[in-house]
Amino acid sequence: MTVLPPQSPDQASAEPPASSARLLLVDDEPGLRKATRAYLQEESFCVETAKDGEEGWEKAQQLLPDLVISDVMMPRLDGYGLLARLREDERLSGTPVVFLTARGMTSDRIAGFMAGVDDYIPKPFDPDELVARVRSVLARQQRLLAEAARFADADVGRLAKQITEIRSLLGQGGQGSSGKQSGHGGGEAPQHQFTPREASVLQLVAEGLMNKQIAKQLGTSIRNVEKYVSRLFGKTSTSSRTELVRYALERRLVD
C-alpha cells in the first residue's frame, strides 16, 4: 500500500468544505485505487476509477470529469499518453490533470509539467495532501474560468446593440451581397469553408451569445470557443466580434 494514513482527525476537520466535483482516478494498482477512492469519497468528491490509460480515456469521454488523477507508468496507455489525448480533445482539453506516480525525480516532474500536467504528486503520498492539492487545482481552474468569462462578458451589451444596428441596416437594403457569396465576382467564396463547429460558433456569435454561453450550448470549453473565434477572424480577415458579425450578416453566412 502506497497511501500513507491521515495525520489526524483534527487535521481532516480543518479542511475546506466538501466538494462535489467529479474526479477520475486512473491507476493500475488495485489497492491504491480502492484506498484513494474511498478517501476522496469521504471528502464528498464523486470518484470514478480506471485501471489504465486506455480505460481512463474511455471513461473520460463518457464522464467529462472536473479533474483527472493519473498514474504515469501503466500498461496499454501511460499517463503521458492519456494526457496527450485529453489535451487534443476539444471537450476535455481544459480538464486539469494531476500526475500521481512513484517517479519523483526532478526530470520526471519537469517532463510532466512540460506535457501540460497541472500538478505532480510522488508516491507514497499523504491523502490529506492529495485532497488539498486537488482542491487547490480545482479552485485555480474556477478562477481561470471566472476571469475568462469576465473578459468575454465585458462588451456583450455593446456587441448586442451593434448586432441589432447591423441587422437593421441590412434589413433596409444595405446588404453587401446576396446569398452565401463573397461579393467578389459572384462565385463561391473559398474562405468560407468553415468546419461544422466553426459554423456553429459563428451562428451563436451572431446571435449575441457570450463565450461562456456558447461553450455551454456546444458542450465545450471557453478556451475552445476562443480558439474557434480566433480561427473565424483569420478566415474572414476580421479583427473583432463586431466586424465578424457584420461580415457574416452581409454575406448571409448566418441566419
C-alpha positions as CSV (number, residue, x, y, z in Angstrom):
1,M,0.0,0.0,0.0
2,T,1.5,3.3,-1.0
3,V,-1.1,5.7,0.6
4,L,0.0,7.0,4.0
5,P,-2.6,7.2,6.7
6,P,-4.2,10.5,7.5
7,Q,-2.2,12.6,10.0
8,S,-5.0,13.2,12.5
9,P,-8.9,13.6,12.7
10,D,-8.3,17.2,13.8
11,Q,-6.5,17.9,10.5
12,A,-9.3,16.4,8.5
13,S,-11.9,18.6,10.3
14,A,-9.8,21.7,9.4
15,E,-10.1,21.0,5.7
16,P,-12.2,23.4,3.5
17,P,-15.9,22.5,2.9
18,A,-16.5,19.3,0.9
19,S,-16.7,19.4,-2.8
20,S,-19.0,17.5,-5.2
21,A,-16.5,17.7,-8.1
22,R,-16.3,14.7,-10.4
23,L,-12.9,13.1,-10.3
24,L,-11.5,10.3,-12.5
25,L,-8.7,8.3,-10.8
26,V,-6.5,6.2,-13.2
27,D,-4.0,3.8,-11.7
28,D,-3.1,0.1,-12.4
29,E,-2.6,-0.7,-8.7
30,P,-5.9,-2.1,-7.3
31,G,-5.1,-1.4,-3.7
32,L,-4.2,2.2,-4.3
33,R,-7.3,2.8,-6.4
34,K,-9.6,1.4,-3.7
35,A,-7.9,3.3,-0.8
36,T,-7.6,6.6,-2.6
37,R,-11.2,6.4,-4.0
38,A,-12.6,5.7,-0.5
39,Y,-10.7,8.6,1.0
40,L,-11.7,11.0,-1.7
41,Q,-15.4,9.9,-1.4
42,E,-15.2,10.6,2.3
43,E,-14.3,14.1,1.3
44,S,-17.5,14.2,-0.8
45,F,-15.9,14.0,-4.2
46,C,-17.6,11.9,-6.8
47,V,-15.0,9.5,-7.9
48,E,-14.8,7.0,-10.8
49,T,-11.8,4.8,-11.4
50,A,-9.9,3.2,-14.3
51,K,-7.2,0.5,-14.3
52,D,-5.0,2.0,-17.1
53,G,-4.8,4.9,-19.5
54,E,-7.0,3.2,-22.2
55,E,-9.9,2.7,-19.8
56,G,-9.2,6.1,-18.4
57,W,-9.6,7.7,-21.8
58,E,-12.8,5.8,-22.5
59,K,-14.3,6.9,-19.1
60,A,-13.1,10.5,-19.5
61,Q,-15.1,10.8,-22.8
62,Q,-18.2,9.5,-21.1
63,L,-17.9,11.3,-17.8
64,L,-16.3,14.6,-18.7
65,P,-14.7,14.8,-15.3
66,D,-13.8,18.0,-13.5
67,L,-10.3,16.7,-12.8
68,V,-8.2,13.6,-13.6
69,I,-5.7,12.0,-11.2
70,S,-3.5,9.6,-13.1
71,D,-0.5,7.4,-12.5
72,V,2.3,7.7,-15.1
73,M,3.6,4.1,-15.5
74,M,0.7,2.0,-16.7
75,P,0.1,-0.8,-19.2
76,R,-1.6,-0.2,-22.6
77,L,-1.5,3.6,-22.3
78,D,0.6,5.5,-19.8
79,G,-0.1,8.8,-18.1
80,Y,1.6,10.9,-20.8
81,G,-0.4,9.2,-23.5
82,L,-3.7,9.8,-21.6
83,L,-2.7,13.4,-21.0
84,A,-2.0,13.9,-24.7
85,R,-5.4,12.5,-25.7
86,L,-7.1,14.7,-23.2
87,R,-5.4,17.8,-24.5
88,E,-6.3,17.0,-28.1
89,D,-10.0,16.5,-27.4
90,E,-12.0,19.8,-27.6
91,R,-14.3,18.7,-24.8
92,L,-11.5,17.7,-22.4
93,S,-8.6,19.9,-23.4
94,G,-9.1,22.2,-20.4
95,T,-9.6,19.4,-17.8
96,P,-7.0,19.7,-15.0
97,V,-4.7,16.6,-14.7
98,V,-2.7,15.6,-11.6
99,F,0.0,13.0,-12.0
100,L,0.3,10.6,-9.1
101,T,3.4,8.5,-9.5
102,A,6.4,6.8,-7.9
103,R,8.7,8.6,-10.3
104,G,9.6,11.6,-8.2
105,M,12.8,12.7,-10.0
106,T,13.1,16.3,-10.9
107,S,13.5,15.5,-14.6
108,D,10.2,13.5,-14.5
109,R,8.4,16.3,-12.8
110,I,9.7,18.8,-15.5
111,A,8.6,16.4,-18.2
112,G,5.1,16.2,-16.7
113,F,4.7,19.9,-16.5
114,M,6.1,20.4,-20.0
115,A,3.5,17.9,-21.2
116,G,0.7,20.1,-19.7
117,V,0.0,18.4,-16.3
118,D,-1.4,20.7,-13.6
119,D,0.2,19.2,-10.6
120,Y,2.5,16.3,-9.7
121,I,2.4,14.2,-6.5
122,P,5.1,11.5,-5.9
123,K,4.2,8.2,-4.2
124,P,3.9,7.5,-1.3
125,F,1.7,10.4,-0.5
126,D,-0.4,11.7,2.4
127,P,-4.1,11.5,1.4
128,D,-4.7,14.8,3.1
129,E,-2.1,16.4,0.9
130,L,-3.7,14.9,-2.2
131,V,-7.1,16.3,-1.1
132,A,-5.5,19.7,-0.6
133,R,-3.8,19.7,-4.0
134,V,-7.0,18.5,-5.7
135,R,-8.9,21.3,-4.1
136,S,-6.2,23.8,-5.0
137,V,-6.2,22.8,-8.7
138,L,-10.0,22.9,-8.9
139,A,-10.1,26.3,-7.3
140,R,-7.4,27.6,-9.7
141,Q,-9.4,26.3,-12.6
142,Q,-12.5,28.0,-11.3
143,R,-10.6,31.3,-11.0
144,L,-9.3,31.0,-14.6
145,L,-12.8,30.3,-15.9
146,A,-14.3,33.1,-14.0
147,E,-11.6,35.5,-15.3
148,A,-12.1,34.3,-18.9
149,A,-15.9,34.8,-18.5
150,R,-15.4,38.3,-17.1
151,F,-13.4,39.4,-20.1
152,A,-15.8,37.6,-22.5
153,D,-18.8,39.3,-20.9
154,A,-17.3,42.8,-20.7
155,D,-18.5,44.1,-24.1
156,V,-21.5,41.8,-24.6
157,G,-24.0,44.7,-24.1
158,R,-22.3,46.9,-26.6
159,L,-21.9,44.0,-29.0
160,A,-25.7,43.1,-28.8
161,K,-26.5,46.7,-29.6
162,Q,-24.2,46.8,-32.6
163,I,-25.6,43.5,-33.9
164,T,-29.1,45.0,-33.7
165,E,-27.9,48.0,-35.6
166,I,-26.2,45.9,-38.3
167,R,-29.3,43.8,-38.8
168,S,-31.4,46.9,-39.0
169,L,-29.2,48.4,-41.7
170,L,-29.1,45.2,-43.7
171,G,-32.9,45.0,-43.4
172,Q,-33.2,48.4,-45.0
173,G,-31.3,47.2,-48.1
174,G,-27.7,47.6,-47.0
175,Q,-26.6,44.1,-47.8
176,G,-23.2,43.8,-49.3
177,S,-24.3,40.8,-51.4
178,S,-27.0,38.2,-51.7
179,G,-26.8,34.6,-50.8
180,K,-23.7,32.9,-49.4
181,Q,-21.4,34.7,-51.8
182,S,-18.2,36.6,-51.3
183,G,-19.3,39.6,-53.3
184,H,-16.1,39.3,-55.4
185,G,-17.1,38.1,-58.8
186,G,-20.3,36.3,-57.7
187,G,-18.7,32.8,-57.2
188,E,-18.5,30.7,-54.1
189,A,-16.0,32.0,-51.6
190,P,-13.3,29.5,-50.6
191,Q,-12.5,31.4,-47.5
192,H,-16.0,30.4,-46.2
193,Q,-15.0,26.8,-45.9
194,F,-15.8,26.6,-42.2
195,T,-15.8,23.4,-40.2
196,P,-19.2,22.4,-38.7
197,R,-18.1,23.6,-35.3
198,E,-16.8,26.9,-36.7
199,A,-20.1,27.5,-38.4
200,S,-22.0,26.8,-35.2
201,V,-19.8,29.2,-33.2
202,L,-20.3,31.9,-35.9
203,Q,-24.0,31.5,-35.7
204,L,-24.0,31.8,-31.9
205,V,-21.7,34.8,-32.0
206,A,-24.1,36.5,-34.5
207,E,-26.9,35.8,-32.0
208,G,-25.0,37.8,-29.4
209,L,-24.1,34.9,-27.1
210,M,-21.1,35.3,-24.8
211,N,-18.2,32.8,-24.9
212,K,-19.4,31.2,-21.7
213,Q,-22.9,30.7,-23.1
214,I,-21.5,29.3,-26.4
215,A,-19.3,26.9,-24.6
216,K,-22.3,25.6,-22.5
217,Q,-24.5,25.3,-25.5
218,L,-21.9,23.4,-27.6
219,G,-20.7,21.3,-24.7
220,T,-17.1,22.5,-24.9
221,S,-14.7,24.8,-23.0
222,I,-14.4,28.6,-23.1
223,R,-10.8,28.1,-24.2
224,N,-12.0,26.2,-27.3
225,V,-14.7,28.8,-28.1
226,E,-11.9,31.4,-28.1
227,K,-9.9,29.2,-30.4
228,Y,-12.8,28.9,-32.9
229,V,-13.5,32.6,-32.8
230,S,-9.8,33.3,-33.5
231,R,-10.0,30.9,-36.5
232,L,-13.0,32.7,-37.8
233,F,-11.2,36.0,-37.5
234,G,-8.4,34.6,-39.7
235,K,-10.8,33.1,-42.3
236,T,-12.8,36.3,-42.6
237,S,-9.9,38.8,-42.3
238,T,-11.7,40.5,-39.4
239,S,-10.3,41.5,-36.0
240,S,-13.3,41.9,-33.7
241,R,-16.5,40.2,-33.0
242,T,-18.4,43.2,-34.3
243,E,-16.6,43.0,-37.6
244,L,-17.0,39.3,-37.8
245,V,-20.8,39.6,-37.2
246,R,-21.1,42.3,-39.9
247,Y,-19.1,40.2,-42.3
248,A,-21.3,37.2,-41.7
249,L,-24.6,39.1,-41.9
250,E,-23.7,40.9,-45.1
251,R,-22.8,37.6,-46.8
252,R,-25.8,35.7,-45.3
253,L,-23.4,33.3,-43.6
254,V,-25.7,33.2,-40.6
255,D,-29.5,33.3,-40.1
